[in-house]
C-alpha cells in the first residue's frame, strides 16, 4: 500500500491483495479498508460494479484480491490519519481468496487484553504494533549477523 499513497498514482490500474480491516456500507456504496503488511487503503465498490453482491458478503479478515483504479480523494475527504489518505481505489473486480470466521477482537483495537491477544496469537501478529516489532527484530538480527560476518565470525547451528 505504501507505494500507492500519493496522488501522482491516480488513474493507474492496479491489483492489490490484503485483509479486510473494516467494511462500511454508506447508502449503497461499500467502502473496504484493505490492509497488508505496509498499511491500509480504502477501496470503493459502487452499486453498478459486477461484484457488488460479492462485496456485500465481505467481513473483517477476509483475504481479498482487488483490481481497480487509483483516484485522488476530494480535498474535504482526505484522511490525514492514513499514509494513503489522499487516494482511494475504485474497484473494478473483487475476488475473495479466503473467508474468515468472525474474529474475537478488532485487529487495530488498542484495548484488547493480553490474555485474548495470546490466545489468538495468529491474529495478534497482524496488528501494526506487532508488525513493527517483528520488522525491528528482523533488522537488528540482520545487522548483528552482518557485523559478525564482516568480522569473520562463523555462524554454526548446533543440534539440540
C-alpha positions as CSV (number, residue, x, y, z in Angstrom):
1,X,0.0,0.0,0.0
2,X,2.9,2.3,0.7
3,X,3.8,2.5,-3.0
4,X,0.4,3.9,-3.9
5,X,0.0,6.5,-1.2
6,X,0.5,9.6,-3.3
7,X,-1.9,11.4,-5.7
8,X,0.6,11.0,-8.5
9,X,-0.6,7.4,-8.8
10,X,-4.2,8.5,-9.7
11,X,-5.7,7.0,-12.8
12,X,-3.4,3.9,-12.6
13,X,-5.0,0.5,-12.8
14,X,-3.6,-2.0,-10.3
15,X,-4.2,-5.1,-8.3
16,X,-3.9,-5.4,-4.5
17,X,-4.2,-8.2,-2.1
18,X,-4.8,-7.9,1.6
19,X,-7.0,-8.5,4.6
20,X,-10.3,-6.6,5.1
21,X,-9.7,-4.4,8.0
22,X,-13.1,-2.8,8.1
23,X,-16.2,-2.8,5.9
24,X,-18.7,0.1,5.7
25,X,-21.9,0.4,3.7
26,X,-23.0,4.0,3.1
27,X,-26.3,4.2,1.2
28,X,-25.5,1.6,-1.4
29,X,-21.8,2.3,-1.8
30,X,-19.5,-0.1,0.0
31,X,-16.1,1.0,1.5
32,X,-13.5,-1.6,2.4
33,X,-10.3,-0.7,4.3
34,X,-7.9,-3.3,2.9
35,X,-4.7,-3.9,4.9
36,X,-1.4,-5.5,4.1
37,X,1.9,-5.5,5.9
38,X,2.6,-1.9,4.8
39,X,-0.7,-0.2,5.6
40,X,-4.3,0.4,4.8
41,X,-6.0,1.7,1.7
42,X,-9.7,2.5,1.1
43,X,-11.5,0.6,-1.7
44,X,-14.8,1.9,-3.0
45,X,-17.3,-0.5,-4.6
46,X,-20.1,1.2,-6.4
47,X,-23.6,-0.4,-6.8
48,X,-23.1,-0.8,-10.6
49,X,-20.0,-2.9,-10.0
50,X,-20.4,-6.5,-11.3
51,X,-19.0,-7.8,-7.9
52,X,-21.2,-5.6,-5.7
53,X,-23.2,-8.5,-4.3
54,X,-19.9,-10.3,-3.5
55,X,-18.6,-7.2,-1.7
56,X,-21.8,-7.3,0.5
57,X,-20.7,-10.6,1.8
58,X,-17.2,-9.5,2.8
59,X,-16.4,-9.4,6.5
60,X,-13.3,-8.4,8.6
61,X,-10.2,-10.5,7.9
62,X,-11.4,-11.9,4.6
63,X,-8.4,-12.0,2.2
64,X,-9.2,-10.2,-1.0
65,X,-7.7,-9.6,-4.4
66,X,-8.9,-6.3,-5.9
67,X,-8.4,-4.8,-9.3
68,X,-9.2,-1.2,-9.6
69,X,-8.3,2.4,-10.5
70,X,-6.5,4.7,-8.1
71,X,-8.2,8.1,-7.8
72,X,-7.5,11.2,-5.8
73,X,-9.9,11.9,-3.0
74,X,-11.6,15.3,-2.9
75,X,-9.8,17.7,-0.6
76,X,-12.5,17.6,2.0
77,X,-12.4,13.8,2.1
78,X,-8.6,13.4,2.6
79,X,-7.9,11.2,5.7
80,X,-4.7,12.6,7.3
81,X,-4.6,9.6,9.6
82,X,-3.6,7.2,6.8
83,X,-0.5,7.3,4.7
84,X,-2.8,6.5,1.7
85,X,-5.4,9.1,2.8
86,X,-5.1,11.2,-0.3
87,X,-6.2,8.4,-2.6
88,X,-8.7,5.6,-2.8
89,X,-9.2,2.6,-5.2
90,X,-12.4,2.3,-7.2
91,X,-12.8,-1.5,-7.5
92,X,-13.4,-3.0,-10.9
93,X,-13.1,-6.6,-9.8
94,X,-13.1,-8.3,-6.5
95,X,-12.0,-11.9,-5.7
96,X,-12.3,-13.5,-2.2
97,X,-9.2,-15.5,-1.7
98,X,-10.1,-16.7,1.7
99,X,-13.0,-16.2,4.1
100,X,-12.8,-15.9,7.9
101,X,-14.8,-16.8,10.9
102,X,-15.9,-13.8,13.0
103,X,-12.8,-12.5,14.8
104,X,-12.8,-12.2,18.6
105,X,-11.3,-8.7,18.6
106,X,-10.8,-5.9,16.1
107,X,-7.2,-6.2,14.8
108,X,-6.5,-2.5,15.2
109,X,-8.1,-2.2,18.7
110,X,-5.6,-1.0,21.3
111,X,-7.6,-2.1,24.3
112,X,-7.5,-5.8,23.7
113,X,-6.4,-7.7,26.8
114,X,-3.1,-9.6,26.7
115,X,-4.9,-12.8,27.5
116,X,-7.1,-12.5,24.4
117,X,-4.1,-11.5,22.3
118,X,-2.1,-14.5,23.4
119,X,-5.0,-16.9,22.9
120,X,-5.4,-15.6,19.3
121,X,-1.7,-15.1,18.6
122,X,-2.1,-15.6,14.9
123,X,-4.4,-12.6,14.8
124,X,-2.3,-10.5,17.2
125,X,0.7,-10.9,14.9
126,X,-1.3,-9.0,12.2
127,X,-1.5,-5.8,14.4
128,X,0.5,-2.8,13.5
129,X,2.4,-2.9,16.8
130,X,3.4,-6.5,16.4
131,X,4.3,-5.9,12.7
132,X,6.6,-3.0,13.7
133,X,8.2,-5.2,16.4
134,X,8.9,-8.1,14.1
135,X,10.4,-5.7,11.5
136,X,12.6,-4.2,14.1
137,X,13.7,-7.6,15.4
138,X,14.5,-8.7,11.9
139,X,16.6,-5.6,11.2
140,X,18.5,-6.0,14.5
141,X,19.2,-9.7,13.7
142,X,20.3,-8.8,10.2
143,X,22.7,-6.1,11.4
144,X,24.1,-8.4,14.1
145,X,24.7,-11.1,11.6
146,X,26.2,-8.7,9.1
147,X,28.6,-7.3,11.7
148,X,29.6,-10.8,12.8
149,X,30.1,-11.9,9.2
150,X,32.2,-8.8,8.4
151,X,34.5,-9.7,11.4
152,X,35.0,-13.3,10.2
153,X,32.8,-15.0,12.8
154,X,31.4,-18.3,11.8
155,X,27.7,-18.9,12.4
156,X,27.2,-22.6,13.4
157,X,23.8,-24.1,14.2
158,X,24.4,-26.9,16.7
159,X,22.0,-29.8,17.3
160,X,19.7,-29.6,20.4
